[in-house]
Amino acid sequence: MASLPPPLESHLPLSPDPGENPLNRESQLPMAPIHIVTHASQLPAEFLEPSAERPLIIGFDCEGVDLCRHGTLCIMQLAFPNAIYLVDAIQGGVMLINACKPALESPYITKVIHDCKRDSEALYFQFGVKLNNVVDTQIAYSLIEEQEGQKRVLVDYISFVGLLADPRYCGISYLEKEEVRFLLRKDPNFWTYRPLSEQMVRAAADDVRFLLHIYYKMMEKLNQQSLWYLAVRGALYCRCFCISNNNFADWPSLPPIPDNLKVEGNAPEEEILSVLDVPPGKMGRVIGRRGASILAIKESCNAEIFMGGNKGPPHKVFIIGPVTQVRKAEAMVRGRMMDVQYY
Protein backbone atom coordinates (compact mmCIF):
# COMPACT_ATOMS: atom_id res chain seq x y z
CA MET A 1 0.00 0.00 0.00
CA ALA A 2 1.22 3.48 -0.79
CA SER A 3 2.34 5.55 2.19
CA LEU A 4 -0.40 7.70 3.64
CA PRO A 5 -0.10 11.48 3.94
CA PRO A 6 0.63 12.78 7.43
CA PRO A 7 -2.49 13.63 9.44
CA LEU A 8 -3.62 17.21 9.59
CA GLU A 9 -3.51 18.98 12.91
CA SER A 10 -6.66 19.82 14.79
CA HIS A 11 -6.85 23.26 16.29
CA LEU A 12 -9.27 25.50 18.14
CA PRO A 13 -10.53 28.17 15.74
CA LEU A 14 -13.54 28.97 17.91
CA SER A 15 -13.55 32.10 20.04
CA PRO A 16 -15.18 32.08 23.49
CA ASP A 17 -18.20 34.21 24.24
CA PRO A 18 -17.38 37.39 26.15
CA GLY A 19 -17.62 36.72 29.85
CA GLU A 20 -17.55 32.94 29.50
CA ASN A 21 -14.79 30.60 30.55
CA PRO A 22 -13.24 29.36 27.30
CA LEU A 23 -12.24 25.78 26.81
CA ASN A 24 -8.48 25.58 27.08
CA ARG A 25 -7.07 23.23 24.48
CA GLU A 26 -3.90 22.60 26.48
CA SER A 27 -5.69 21.69 29.72
CA GLN A 28 -9.01 20.20 28.55
CA LEU A 29 -9.00 19.47 24.83
CA PRO A 30 -5.52 18.51 23.66
CA MET A 31 -4.69 19.05 20.03
CA ALA A 32 -5.57 15.97 18.03
CA PRO A 33 -4.57 14.79 14.58
CA ILE A 34 -7.21 14.70 11.84
CA HIS A 35 -7.07 11.70 9.50
CA ILE A 36 -8.80 11.76 6.12
CA VAL A 37 -9.92 8.17 5.55
CA THR A 38 -10.45 6.70 2.09
CA HIS A 39 -9.73 3.07 3.00
CA ALA A 40 -10.83 0.99 5.99
CA SER A 41 -7.23 0.16 6.89
CA GLN A 42 -6.80 3.77 8.04
CA LEU A 43 -9.36 3.32 10.82
CA PRO A 44 -8.60 1.93 14.31
CA ALA A 45 -9.00 -1.82 14.63
CA GLU A 46 -11.13 -1.47 17.77
CA PHE A 47 -13.63 0.53 15.71
CA LEU A 48 -13.75 -1.89 12.78
CA GLU A 49 -14.05 -4.90 15.08
CA PRO A 50 -16.42 -3.94 17.92
CA SER A 51 -16.06 -5.97 21.08
CA ALA A 52 -17.71 -6.11 24.50
CA GLU A 53 -14.20 -6.26 25.95
CA ARG A 54 -13.27 -2.97 24.24
CA PRO A 55 -16.28 -0.64 24.45
CA LEU A 56 -15.81 2.74 22.79
CA ILE A 57 -17.43 6.16 23.05
CA ILE A 58 -16.94 8.36 19.99
CA GLY A 59 -18.25 11.65 18.66
CA PHE A 60 -20.20 11.15 15.43
CA ASP A 61 -21.68 13.25 12.64
CA CYS A 62 -22.33 13.19 8.90
CA GLU A 63 -22.04 15.83 6.17
CA GLY A 64 -23.60 15.69 2.74
CA VAL A 65 -25.78 17.19 0.06
CA ASP A 66 -29.36 17.55 1.33
CA LEU A 67 -28.67 14.85 3.90
CA CYS A 68 -31.63 12.45 3.93
CA ARG A 69 -32.73 9.32 2.03
CA HIS A 70 -32.55 11.08 -1.34
CA GLY A 71 -29.44 13.18 -0.71
CA THR A 72 -25.77 12.22 -0.78
CA LEU A 73 -23.78 11.32 2.30
CA CYS A 74 -20.27 12.67 1.70
CA ILE A 75 -18.33 12.48 4.98
CA MET A 76 -18.71 10.64 8.28
CA GLN A 77 -16.84 12.24 11.17
CA LEU A 78 -15.56 10.09 14.05
CA ALA A 79 -14.05 11.77 17.10
CA PHE A 80 -11.90 9.57 19.31
CA PRO A 81 -10.22 10.92 22.46
CA ASN A 82 -6.87 11.13 20.66
CA ALA A 83 -7.78 11.66 16.98
CA ILE A 84 -10.49 12.68 14.53
CA TYR A 85 -11.23 10.57 11.46
CA LEU A 86 -13.03 12.02 8.43
CA VAL A 87 -14.42 9.02 6.57
CA ASP A 88 -14.67 10.06 2.92
CA ALA A 89 -17.77 8.37 1.50
CA ILE A 90 -17.19 9.99 -1.90
CA GLN A 91 -13.75 8.50 -2.50
CA GLY A 92 -14.11 5.41 -0.29
CA GLY A 93 -17.58 4.59 -1.57
CA VAL A 94 -19.86 1.79 -0.47
CA MET A 95 -16.93 -0.49 0.40
CA LEU A 96 -15.65 1.95 3.02
CA ILE A 97 -19.06 2.56 4.61
CA ASN A 98 -19.74 -1.19 4.64
CA ALA A 99 -16.52 -1.65 6.60
CA CYS A 100 -17.88 0.83 9.16
CA LYS A 101 -21.32 -0.80 9.32
CA PRO A 102 -20.57 -3.23 12.21
CA ALA A 103 -19.38 -0.31 14.35
CA LEU A 104 -22.33 1.91 13.47
CA GLU A 105 -24.75 -0.89 14.40
CA SER A 106 -22.77 -2.16 17.41
CA PRO A 107 -24.08 -1.92 20.99
CA TYR A 108 -20.45 -1.77 22.15
CA ILE A 109 -19.69 1.56 20.46
CA THR A 110 -21.56 4.59 21.76
CA LYS A 111 -22.05 7.22 19.07
CA VAL A 112 -22.44 10.72 20.52
CA ILE A 113 -24.27 12.91 18.02
CA HIS A 114 -26.44 16.02 17.90
CA ASP A 115 -29.81 15.24 16.28
CA CYS A 116 -29.33 11.87 14.61
CA LYS A 117 -32.59 11.64 12.65
CA ARG A 118 -31.47 12.68 9.16
CA ASP A 119 -28.01 11.13 9.54
CA SER A 120 -29.64 7.82 10.40
CA GLU A 121 -32.04 8.15 7.48
CA ALA A 122 -29.20 8.75 5.02
CA LEU A 123 -27.19 5.81 6.36
CA TYR A 124 -30.21 3.50 6.22
CA PHE A 125 -31.47 4.26 2.73
CA GLN A 126 -28.10 4.82 1.06
CA PHE A 127 -26.05 2.08 2.75
CA GLY A 128 -28.44 -0.19 4.66
CA VAL A 129 -26.99 0.84 8.03
CA LYS A 130 -29.26 0.67 11.09
CA LEU A 131 -27.64 3.25 13.33
CA ASN A 132 -27.64 1.95 16.90
CA ASN A 133 -26.55 2.91 20.41
CA VAL A 134 -26.51 6.67 20.03
CA VAL A 135 -26.41 9.33 22.70
CA ASP A 136 -28.19 12.26 21.12
CA THR A 137 -27.07 15.49 22.79
CA GLN A 138 -30.22 17.27 21.60
CA ILE A 139 -32.32 14.79 23.57
CA ALA A 140 -29.96 14.90 26.55
CA TYR A 141 -30.14 18.69 26.67
CA SER A 142 -33.96 18.60 26.83
CA LEU A 143 -33.94 15.93 29.54
CA ILE A 144 -31.55 17.94 31.70
CA GLU A 145 -33.71 21.03 31.27
CA GLU A 146 -36.78 19.02 32.37
CA GLN A 147 -34.89 17.60 35.36
CA GLU A 148 -34.05 21.15 36.41
CA GLY A 149 -37.69 22.23 36.19
CA GLN A 150 -37.63 24.04 32.86
CA LYS A 151 -40.72 24.03 30.66
CA ARG A 152 -40.67 21.52 27.81
CA VAL A 153 -39.62 23.10 24.52
CA LEU A 154 -42.29 22.59 21.87
CA VAL A 155 -40.86 24.14 18.73
CA ASP A 156 -37.20 25.15 18.81
CA TYR A 157 -34.92 22.33 19.89
CA ILE A 158 -31.41 23.35 20.93
CA SER A 159 -29.14 23.76 17.91
CA PHE A 160 -25.57 22.51 17.94
CA VAL A 161 -24.36 26.11 17.87
CA GLY A 162 -26.62 26.87 20.82
CA LEU A 163 -25.37 23.83 22.72
CA LEU A 164 -21.74 24.85 22.21
CA ALA A 165 -22.53 28.36 23.42
CA ASP A 166 -24.05 27.09 26.69
CA PRO A 167 -21.38 27.68 29.38
CA ARG A 168 -22.48 24.53 31.23
CA TYR A 169 -21.12 22.45 28.36
CA CYS A 170 -18.63 24.51 26.33
CA GLY A 171 -19.24 28.26 26.37
CA ILE A 172 -17.90 28.65 22.84
CA SER A 173 -19.09 30.70 19.86
CA TYR A 174 -19.12 28.60 16.71
CA LEU A 175 -18.77 31.47 14.24
CA GLU A 176 -17.43 29.31 11.40
CA LYS A 177 -20.60 27.22 11.33
CA GLU A 178 -22.55 30.13 9.88
CA GLU A 179 -19.81 30.68 7.27
CA VAL A 180 -20.20 27.08 6.10
CA ARG A 181 -23.99 27.40 6.07
CA PHE A 182 -23.63 30.47 3.85
CA LEU A 183 -21.40 28.52 1.47
CA LEU A 184 -23.90 25.65 1.42
CA ARG A 185 -26.70 28.02 0.50
CA LYS A 186 -24.60 29.32 -2.39
CA ASP A 187 -23.46 25.88 -3.49
CA PRO A 188 -25.32 22.83 -2.12
CA ASN A 189 -22.59 20.57 -3.55
CA PHE A 190 -20.00 22.05 -1.17
CA TRP A 191 -19.22 18.70 0.52
CA THR A 192 -18.76 16.79 -2.76
CA TYR A 193 -15.59 18.55 -3.93
CA ARG A 194 -12.23 16.81 -3.71
CA PRO A 195 -9.60 17.19 -2.51
CA LEU A 196 -11.06 18.47 0.73
CA SER A 197 -10.07 22.08 1.34
CA GLU A 198 -8.61 23.21 4.64
CA GLN A 199 -11.91 24.90 5.45
CA MET A 200 -13.86 21.70 4.76
CA VAL A 201 -11.54 19.66 6.96
CA ARG A 202 -11.70 22.21 9.75
CA ALA A 203 -15.49 22.53 9.60
CA ALA A 204 -16.05 18.76 9.53
CA ALA A 205 -13.67 18.17 12.43
CA ASP A 206 -15.10 20.97 14.54
CA ASP A 207 -18.59 19.43 14.27
CA VAL A 208 -17.41 16.45 16.35
CA ARG A 209 -14.34 17.46 18.32
CA PHE A 210 -16.34 18.86 21.26
CA LEU A 211 -18.89 16.05 21.47
CA LEU A 212 -17.01 13.84 23.93
CA HIS A 213 -16.41 16.81 26.21
CA ILE A 214 -20.14 17.63 26.10
CA TYR A 215 -21.05 13.96 26.63
CA TYR A 216 -19.18 13.69 29.92
CA LYS A 217 -20.61 17.00 31.15
CA MET A 218 -24.13 15.76 30.40
CA MET A 219 -23.63 12.33 31.97
CA GLU A 220 -22.81 14.05 35.26
CA LYS A 221 -26.24 15.71 35.26
CA LEU A 222 -28.61 12.95 34.10
CA ASN A 223 -30.42 10.80 36.68
CA GLN A 224 -31.24 7.11 36.16
CA GLN A 225 -34.68 7.67 34.68
CA SER A 226 -33.38 10.33 32.27
CA LEU A 227 -30.61 7.97 31.19
CA TRP A 228 -33.23 5.41 30.16
CA TYR A 229 -35.22 8.07 28.32
CA LEU A 230 -32.01 9.12 26.58
CA ALA A 231 -31.33 5.56 25.41
CA VAL A 232 -34.83 4.73 24.21
CA ARG A 233 -35.51 8.09 22.57
CA GLY A 234 -32.14 7.94 20.84
CA ALA A 235 -33.13 4.56 19.39
CA LEU A 236 -36.51 5.96 18.27
CA TYR A 237 -34.84 9.04 16.76
CA CYS A 238 -32.64 6.69 14.71
CA ARG A 239 -35.73 4.94 13.35
CA CYS A 240 -37.84 8.08 12.95
CA PHE A 241 -37.53 8.69 9.20
CA CYS A 242 -36.40 5.12 8.35
CA ILE A 243 -39.80 3.76 7.44
CA SER A 244 -39.89 0.00 6.89
CA ASN A 245 -42.63 -2.43 5.94
CA ASN A 246 -41.98 -4.74 8.89
CA ASN A 247 -42.43 -2.26 11.74
CA PHE A 248 -38.66 -2.19 12.38
CA ALA A 249 -38.56 -5.91 13.22
CA ASP A 250 -35.00 -6.17 11.85
CA TRP A 251 -33.74 -3.24 13.95
CA PRO A 252 -32.13 -3.74 17.38
CA SER A 253 -34.55 -4.06 20.28
CA LEU A 254 -35.44 -0.92 22.20
CA PRO A 255 -33.79 -0.56 25.63
CA PRO A 256 -36.13 -2.10 28.25
CA ILE A 257 -37.25 -0.20 31.33
CA PRO A 258 -34.56 -0.88 33.98
CA ASP A 259 -35.60 -3.03 36.93
CA ASN A 260 -34.46 -0.41 39.43
CA LEU A 261 -37.00 2.05 37.99
CA LYS A 262 -39.78 -0.57 38.20
CA VAL A 263 -39.02 -1.33 41.84
CA GLU A 264 -39.55 2.26 42.87
CA GLY A 265 -43.24 1.96 41.95
CA ASN A 266 -43.16 4.91 39.60
CA ALA A 267 -41.91 3.24 36.47
CA PRO A 268 -41.87 5.31 33.28
CA GLU A 269 -44.32 4.32 30.56
CA GLU A 270 -43.13 2.46 27.48
CA GLU A 271 -42.12 4.79 24.65
CA ILE A 272 -42.99 4.19 21.00
CA LEU A 273 -42.73 5.67 17.52
CA SER A 274 -45.92 6.08 15.51
CA VAL A 275 -46.03 6.97 11.81
CA LEU A 276 -49.25 8.45 10.45
CA ASP A 277 -50.13 8.78 6.79
CA VAL A 278 -51.65 12.13 5.86
CA PRO A 279 -53.88 12.09 2.76
CA PRO A 280 -52.89 14.44 -0.06
CA GLY A 281 -54.09 17.96 0.57
CA LYS A 282 -54.62 17.43 4.31
CA MET A 283 -51.17 18.36 5.67
CA GLY A 284 -52.12 22.04 5.67
CA ARG A 285 -54.95 21.27 8.08
CA VAL A 286 -52.62 19.32 10.36
CA ILE A 287 -50.06 22.12 10.46
CA GLY A 288 -52.53 25.00 10.48
CA ARG A 289 -52.01 28.67 9.75
CA ARG A 290 -48.44 29.57 10.74
CA GLY A 291 -48.18 26.20 12.49
CA ALA A 292 -50.96 26.96 14.98
CA SER A 293 -52.69 23.56 14.74
CA ILE A 294 -49.63 21.38 15.20
CA LEU A 295 -48.41 23.63 18.02
CA ALA A 296 -51.74 23.21 19.80
CA ILE A 297 -51.40 19.43 19.50
CA LYS A 298 -47.86 19.57 20.90
CA GLU A 299 -49.06 21.70 23.81
CA SER A 300 -51.77 19.13 24.60
CA CYS A 301 -49.59 16.02 24.39
CA ASN A 302 -46.34 15.06 26.07
CA ALA A 303 -44.96 13.69 22.80
CA GLU A 304 -42.56 14.81 20.09
CA ILE A 305 -44.07 15.36 16.65
CA PHE A 306 -42.05 15.65 13.44
CA MET A 307 -43.02 16.19 9.82
CA GLY A 308 -41.29 14.70 6.82
CA GLY A 309 -41.21 18.16 5.27
CA ASN A 310 -39.34 19.05 2.11
CA LYS A 311 -36.76 16.31 2.67
CA GLY A 312 -39.57 13.78 2.95
CA PRO A 313 -41.41 11.66 3.32
CA PRO A 314 -43.76 14.59 2.72
CA HIS A 315 -47.12 13.05 3.66
CA LYS A 316 -46.27 11.50 7.01
CA VAL A 317 -46.27 12.60 10.65
CA PHE A 318 -43.89 10.96 13.13
CA ILE A 319 -44.80 10.87 16.84
CA ILE A 320 -42.43 9.77 19.62
CA GLY A 321 -43.29 9.47 23.29
CA PRO A 322 -45.14 7.49 25.98
CA VAL A 323 -47.86 5.21 24.58
CA THR A 324 -50.83 7.09 26.06
CA GLN A 325 -49.50 10.46 24.87
CA VAL A 326 -48.73 9.13 21.39
CA ARG A 327 -52.27 7.73 21.08
CA LYS A 328 -53.66 11.08 22.18
CA ALA A 329 -51.53 12.91 19.61
CA GLU A 330 -52.61 10.43 16.90
CA ALA A 331 -56.27 11.11 17.64
CA MET A 332 -55.73 14.86 17.49
CA VAL A 333 -53.78 14.68 14.22
CA ARG A 334 -56.53 12.52 12.67
CA GLY A 335 -59.08 14.98 13.95
CA ARG A 336 -57.28 17.82 12.19
CA MET A 337 -57.32 15.80 8.96
CA MET A 338 -61.09 15.78 9.26
CA ASP A 339 -61.10 19.36 10.54
CA VAL A 340 -62.38 18.31 13.97
CA GLN A 341 -61.63 20.84 16.72
CA TYR A 342 -60.47 19.68 20.18
CA TYR A 343 -61.12 21.93 23.14
C-alpha positions as CSV (number, residue, x, y, z in Angstrom):
1,M,0.0,0.0,0.0
2,A,1.2,3.5,-0.8
3,S,2.3,5.5,2.2
4,L,-0.4,7.7,3.6
5,P,-0.1,11.5,3.9
6,P,0.6,12.8,7.4
7,P,-2.5,13.6,9.4
8,L,-3.6,17.2,9.6
9,E,-3.5,19.0,12.9
10,S,-6.7,19.8,14.8
11,H,-6.8,23.3,16.3
12,L,-9.3,25.5,18.1
13,P,-10.5,28.2,15.7
14,L,-13.5,29.0,17.9
15,S,-13.6,32.1,20.0
16,P,-15.2,32.1,23.5
17,D,-18.2,34.2,24.2
18,P,-17.4,37.4,26.1
19,G,-17.6,36.7,29.8
20,E,-17.5,32.9,29.5
21,N,-14.8,30.6,30.5
22,P,-13.2,29.4,27.3
23,L,-12.2,25.8,26.8
24,N,-8.5,25.6,27.1
25,R,-7.1,23.2,24.5
26,E,-3.9,22.6,26.5
27,S,-5.7,21.7,29.7
28,Q,-9.0,20.2,28.5
29,L,-9.0,19.5,24.8
30,P,-5.5,18.5,23.7
31,M,-4.7,19.0,20.0
32,A,-5.6,16.0,18.0
33,P,-4.6,14.8,14.6
34,I,-7.2,14.7,11.8
35,H,-7.1,11.7,9.5
36,I,-8.8,11.8,6.1
37,V,-9.9,8.2,5.5
38,T,-10.4,6.7,2.1
39,H,-9.7,3.1,3.0
40,A,-10.8,1.0,6.0
41,S,-7.2,0.2,6.9
42,Q,-6.8,3.8,8.0
43,L,-9.4,3.3,10.8
44,P,-8.6,1.9,14.3
45,A,-9.0,-1.8,14.6
46,E,-11.1,-1.5,17.8
47,F,-13.6,0.5,15.7
48,L,-13.7,-1.9,12.8
49,E,-14.1,-4.9,15.1
50,P,-16.4,-3.9,17.9
51,S,-16.1,-6.0,21.1
52,A,-17.7,-6.1,24.5
53,E,-14.2,-6.3,26.0
54,R,-13.3,-3.0,24.2
55,P,-16.3,-0.6,24.4
56,L,-15.8,2.7,22.8
57,I,-17.4,6.2,23.1
58,I,-16.9,8.4,20.0
59,G,-18.3,11.6,18.7
60,F,-20.2,11.1,15.4
61,D,-21.7,13.3,12.6
62,C,-22.3,13.2,8.9
63,E,-22.0,15.8,6.2
64,G,-23.6,15.7,2.7
65,V,-25.8,17.2,0.1
66,D,-29.4,17.6,1.3
67,L,-28.7,14.9,3.9
68,C,-31.6,12.4,3.9
69,R,-32.7,9.3,2.0
70,H,-32.5,11.1,-1.3
71,G,-29.4,13.2,-0.7
72,T,-25.8,12.2,-0.8
73,L,-23.8,11.3,2.3
74,C,-20.3,12.7,1.7
75,I,-18.3,12.5,5.0
76,M,-18.7,10.6,8.3
77,Q,-16.8,12.2,11.2
78,L,-15.6,10.1,14.0
79,A,-14.0,11.8,17.1
80,F,-11.9,9.6,19.3
81,P,-10.2,10.9,22.5
82,N,-6.9,11.1,20.7
83,A,-7.8,11.7,17.0
84,I,-10.5,12.7,14.5
85,Y,-11.2,10.6,11.5
86,L,-13.0,12.0,8.4
87,V,-14.4,9.0,6.6
88,D,-14.7,10.1,2.9
89,A,-17.8,8.4,1.5
90,I,-17.2,10.0,-1.9
91,Q,-13.7,8.5,-2.5
92,G,-14.1,5.4,-0.3
93,G,-17.6,4.6,-1.6
94,V,-19.9,1.8,-0.5
95,M,-16.9,-0.5,0.4
96,L,-15.6,2.0,3.0
97,I,-19.1,2.6,4.6
98,N,-19.7,-1.2,4.6
99,A,-16.5,-1.6,6.6
100,C,-17.9,0.8,9.2
101,K,-21.3,-0.8,9.3
102,P,-20.6,-3.2,12.2
103,A,-19.4,-0.3,14.3
104,L,-22.3,1.9,13.5
105,E,-24.7,-0.9,14.4
106,S,-22.8,-2.2,17.4
107,P,-24.1,-1.9,21.0
108,Y,-20.5,-1.8,22.2
109,I,-19.7,1.6,20.5
110,T,-21.6,4.6,21.8
111,K,-22.1,7.2,19.1
112,V,-22.4,10.7,20.5
113,I,-24.3,12.9,18.0
114,H,-26.4,16.0,17.9
115,D,-29.8,15.2,16.3
116,C,-29.3,11.9,14.6
117,K,-32.6,11.6,12.6
118,R,-31.5,12.7,9.2
119,D,-28.0,11.1,9.5
120,S,-29.6,7.8,10.4
121,E,-32.0,8.2,7.5
122,A,-29.2,8.7,5.0
123,L,-27.2,5.8,6.4
124,Y,-30.2,3.5,6.2
125,F,-31.5,4.3,2.7
126,Q,-28.1,4.8,1.1
127,F,-26.1,2.1,2.7
128,G,-28.4,-0.2,4.7
129,V,-27.0,0.8,8.0
130,K,-29.3,0.7,11.1
131,L,-27.6,3.2,13.3
132,N,-27.6,1.9,16.9
133,N,-26.5,2.9,20.4
134,V,-26.5,6.7,20.0
135,V,-26.4,9.3,22.7
136,D,-28.2,12.3,21.1
137,T,-27.1,15.5,22.8
138,Q,-30.2,17.3,21.6
139,I,-32.3,14.8,23.6
140,A,-30.0,14.9,26.5
141,Y,-30.1,18.7,26.7
142,S,-34.0,18.6,26.8
143,L,-33.9,15.9,29.5
144,I,-31.5,17.9,31.7
145,E,-33.7,21.0,31.3
146,E,-36.8,19.0,32.4
147,Q,-34.9,17.6,35.4
148,E,-34.1,21.2,36.4
149,G,-37.7,22.2,36.2
150,Q,-37.6,24.0,32.9
151,K,-40.7,24.0,30.7
152,R,-40.7,21.5,27.8
153,V,-39.6,23.1,24.5
154,L,-42.3,22.6,21.9
155,V,-40.9,24.1,18.7
156,D,-37.2,25.1,18.8
157,Y,-34.9,22.3,19.9
158,I,-31.4,23.3,20.9
159,S,-29.1,23.8,17.9
160,F,-25.6,22.5,17.9
161,V,-24.4,26.1,17.9
162,G,-26.6,26.9,20.8
163,L,-25.4,23.8,22.7
164,L,-21.7,24.8,22.2
165,A,-22.5,28.4,23.4
166,D,-24.0,27.1,26.7
167,P,-21.4,27.7,29.4
168,R,-22.5,24.5,31.2
169,Y,-21.1,22.4,28.4
170,C,-18.6,24.5,26.3
171,G,-19.2,28.3,26.4
172,I,-17.9,28.6,22.8
173,S,-19.1,30.7,19.9
174,Y,-19.1,28.6,16.7
175,L,-18.8,31.5,14.2
176,E,-17.4,29.3,11.4
177,K,-20.6,27.2,11.3
178,E,-22.6,30.1,9.9
179,E,-19.8,30.7,7.3
180,V,-20.2,27.1,6.1
181,R,-24.0,27.4,6.1
182,F,-23.6,30.5,3.9
183,L,-21.4,28.5,1.5
184,L,-23.9,25.6,1.4
185,R,-26.7,28.0,0.5
186,K,-24.6,29.3,-2.4
187,D,-23.5,25.9,-3.5
188,P,-25.3,22.8,-2.1
189,N,-22.6,20.6,-3.5
190,F,-20.0,22.0,-1.2
191,W,-19.2,18.7,0.5
192,T,-18.8,16.8,-2.8
193,Y,-15.6,18.6,-3.9
194,R,-12.2,16.8,-3.7
195,P,-9.6,17.2,-2.5
196,L,-11.1,18.5,0.7
197,S,-10.1,22.1,1.3
198,E,-8.6,23.2,4.6
199,Q,-11.9,24.9,5.5
200,M,-13.9,21.7,4.8
201,V,-11.5,19.7,7.0
202,R,-11.7,22.2,9.7
203,A,-15.5,22.5,9.6
204,A,-16.1,18.8,9.5
205,A,-13.7,18.2,12.4
206,D,-15.1,21.0,14.5
207,D,-18.6,19.4,14.3
208,V,-17.4,16.4,16.4
209,R,-14.3,17.5,18.3
210,F,-16.3,18.9,21.3
211,L,-18.9,16.1,21.5
212,L,-17.0,13.8,23.9
213,H,-16.4,16.8,26.2
214,I,-20.1,17.6,26.1
215,Y,-21.0,14.0,26.6
216,Y,-19.2,13.7,29.9
217,K,-20.6,17.0,31.1
218,M,-24.1,15.8,30.4
219,M,-23.6,12.3,32.0
220,E,-22.8,14.1,35.3
221,K,-26.2,15.7,35.3
222,L,-28.6,13.0,34.1
223,N,-30.4,10.8,36.7
224,Q,-31.2,7.1,36.2
225,Q,-34.7,7.7,34.7
226,S,-33.4,10.3,32.3
227,L,-30.6,8.0,31.2
228,W,-33.2,5.4,30.2
229,Y,-35.2,8.1,28.3
230,L,-32.0,9.1,26.6
231,A,-31.3,5.6,25.4
232,V,-34.8,4.7,24.2
233,R,-35.5,8.1,22.6
234,G,-32.1,7.9,20.8
235,A,-33.1,4.6,19.4
236,L,-36.5,6.0,18.3
237,Y,-34.8,9.0,16.8
238,C,-32.6,6.7,14.7
239,R,-35.7,4.9,13.4
240,C,-37.8,8.1,13.0
241,F,-37.5,8.7,9.2
242,C,-36.4,5.1,8.4
243,I,-39.8,3.8,7.4
244,S,-39.9,0.0,6.9
245,N,-42.6,-2.4,5.9
246,N,-42.0,-4.7,8.9
247,N,-42.4,-2.3,11.7
248,F,-38.7,-2.2,12.4
249,A,-38.6,-5.9,13.2
250,D,-35.0,-6.2,11.9
251,W,-33.7,-3.2,14.0
252,P,-32.1,-3.7,17.4
253,S,-34.6,-4.1,20.3
254,L,-35.4,-0.9,22.2
255,P,-33.8,-0.6,25.6
256,P,-36.1,-2.1,28.2
257,I,-37.3,-0.2,31.3
258,P,-34.6,-0.9,34.0
259,D,-35.6,-3.0,36.9
260,N,-34.5,-0.4,39.4
261,L,-37.0,2.0,38.0
262,K,-39.8,-0.6,38.2
263,V,-39.0,-1.3,41.8
264,E,-39.5,2.3,42.9
265,G,-43.2,2.0,42.0
266,N,-43.2,4.9,39.6
267,A,-41.9,3.2,36.5
268,P,-41.9,5.3,33.3
269,E,-44.3,4.3,30.6
270,E,-43.1,2.5,27.5
271,E,-42.1,4.8,24.7
272,I,-43.0,4.2,21.0
273,L,-42.7,5.7,17.5
274,S,-45.9,6.1,15.5
275,V,-46.0,7.0,11.8
276,L,-49.2,8.5,10.5
277,D,-50.1,8.8,6.8
278,V,-51.6,12.1,5.9
279,P,-53.9,12.1,2.8
280,P,-52.9,14.4,-0.1
281,G,-54.1,18.0,0.6
282,K,-54.6,17.4,4.3
283,M,-51.2,18.4,5.7
284,G,-52.1,22.0,5.7
285,R,-55.0,21.3,8.1
286,V,-52.6,19.3,10.4
287,I,-50.1,22.1,10.5
288,G,-52.5,25.0,10.5
289,R,-52.0,28.7,9.7
290,R,-48.4,29.6,10.7
291,G,-48.2,26.2,12.5
292,A,-51.0,27.0,15.0
293,S,-52.7,23.6,14.7
294,I,-49.6,21.4,15.2
295,L,-48.4,23.6,18.0
296,A,-51.7,23.2,19.8
297,I,-51.4,19.4,19.5
298,K,-47.9,19.6,20.9
299,E,-49.1,21.7,23.8
300,S,-51.8,19.1,24.6
301,C,-49.6,16.0,24.4
302,N,-46.3,15.1,26.1
303,A,-45.0,13.7,22.8
304,E,-42.6,14.8,20.1
305,I,-44.1,15.4,16.6
306,F,-42.0,15.6,13.4
307,M,-43.0,16.2,9.8
308,G,-41.3,14.7,6.8
309,G,-41.2,18.2,5.3
310,N,-39.3,19.1,2.1
311,K,-36.8,16.3,2.7
312,G,-39.6,13.8,3.0
313,P,-41.4,11.7,3.3
314,P,-43.8,14.6,2.7
315,H,-47.1,13.1,3.7
316,K,-46.3,11.5,7.0
317,V,-46.3,12.6,10.6
318,F,-43.9,11.0,13.1
319,I,-44.8,10.9,16.8
320,I,-42.4,9.8,19.6
321,G,-43.3,9.5,23.3
322,P,-45.1,7.5,26.0
323,V,-47.9,5.2,24.6
324,T,-50.8,7.1,26.1
325,Q,-49.5,10.5,24.9
326,V,-48.7,9.1,21.4
327,R,-52.3,7.7,21.1
328,K,-53.7,11.1,22.2
329,A,-51.5,12.9,19.6
330,E,-52.6,10.4,16.9
331,A,-56.3,11.1,17.6
332,M,-55.7,14.9,17.5
333,V,-53.8,14.7,14.2
334,R,-56.5,12.5,12.7
335,G,-59.1,15.0,14.0
336,R,-57.3,17.8,12.2
337,M,-57.3,15.8,9.0
338,M,-61.1,15.8,9.3
339,D,-61.1,19.4,10.5
340,V,-62.4,18.3,14.0
341,Q,-61.6,20.8,16.7
342,Y,-60.5,19.7,20.2
343,Y,-61.1,21.9,23.1
